[in-house]
Amino acid sequence: MKKRFGGLNRYQLPPSLYKFRDILAQFVPPFIFFQVIRTILFPTSVDVLILIILVALEVCFYFEWI
């Protein structure tokens, strides 16, 4: 019996979750652009935190970690 390491296998996820991930990947870059403009104009700690989360999410999509 083959042991699986690393938790959940990508191919065991339902197709609807893949579609949701692809849709989310399309919406993240415009949100990053909007958040950069907002952070430059009205810098608050919440805006910076949201920007960091969005950039981290985009990096995860780029390297296909999600």
Secondary structure in CASP SS format (residue, H / E / C, confidence):
PFRMAT SS
TARGET T0000
AUTHOR 0000-0000-0000
METHOD secondary structure of the structure
MODEL  1
M C 1.00
K C 1.00
K C 1.00
R C 1.00
F C 1.00
G C 1.00
G C 1.00
L C 1.00
N C 1.00
R H 1.00
Y H 1.00
Q H 1.00
L C 1.00
P C 1.00
P H 1.00
S H 1.00
L H 1.00
Y H 1.00
K H 1.00
F H 1.00
R H 1.00
D H 1.00
I H 1.00
L H 1.00
A H 1.00
Q H 1.00
F H 1.00
V H 1.00
P H 1.00
P H 1.00
F H 1.00
I H 1.00
F H 1.00
F H 1.00
Q H 1.00
V H 1.00
I H 1.00
R H 1.00
T H 1.00
I H 1.00
L H 1.00
F C 1.00
P C 1.00
T C 1.00
S H 1.00
V H 1.00
D H 1.00
V H 1.00
L H 1.00
I H 1.00
L H 1.00
I H 1.00
I H 1.00
L H 1.00
V H 1.00
A H 1.00
L H 1.00
E H 1.00
V H 1.00
C H 1.00
F H 1.00
Y H 1.00
F C 1.00
E C 1.00
W C 1.00
I C 1.00
END
